Amino acid sequence: MVFLIFLALAVLILLGLSQLKAQEALTLYTRGIVSFARAAEIAGLSRPEMIRLAGASGIRRRWSEQMVGEELA
């Protein structure tokens, strides 16, 4: 029983940390510090997952010539 409680707490902590990483990555992106692809990498998400998360957070992607080049690379 104690093991199951410990396991449940570990899962909750890991979920919280992954959400924190994703939010921090979105913050870096919105401040223009990293590209969208890099933010997805930092968050540990695929680009489609990051697009969904950004949309759910009300963040729209911005494009520059440099970012287009990075996204296509």
N, C-alpha and C positions, 0 to 999 in steps of 0.2 A: 504494500500500500504506500509506504513512504517513497519507494522508488518511483511509483506512478506520479505522485505529487511532485517529486523532484524533476521528473521528465517533463511534466506539464509546465512547470515554471521555466525550465530551460527553453522549451519551445516558445513560450511567451516572450522571454528575453530576446531570443534570436529574431522573432518577428518584429519586436520593437526596434532592435538595432538595424534591421534591414529597412524599415520604414524611415528611420532617422537618416540613414545613408542616402536614401532616395530623396528626401526633402532637402538635405544639404546639397546634393548634386543639382537639384532644381534651382536652389538659391545661387549656386555658382554660375549656372547657365543664365539666369535672369539678370545677374550682375555683369554678364559679358566676359566672365573670367575663363570659361571653358565653352567649347562647342557643344552642340546637342549630343553628338555621338560620344564625346568624352564624358558628358554628364551621365549618359546611359551606362557607360563603362564603369564609372565611379559607383553608380547605384547598383551595379551588378544585374542590370536589366537588359533585355534585348531592345532594339530601337522601337519596335511596335509596342512593347510594354511601356516604354518610357513615354511614347506619344500618348498612350491612354492615360498614364498618370499625370502628365502635363495638362492634358485636356480636362481631366477631372479636377485639377488644381486651378483651372482658369488661366493657364499659361499657354500662350500661342508661340509657335516657333518663329524666329526672325531669320532672315537670310541676308547674307552678304556674299560677295564673290568668293572671299576666302572660305566662308562656311560651306558654300556649295562645293568648292574644291575638296574640302576636308570630308564632307559627307560622301562624295563620289570616290574618294581614295580607298 
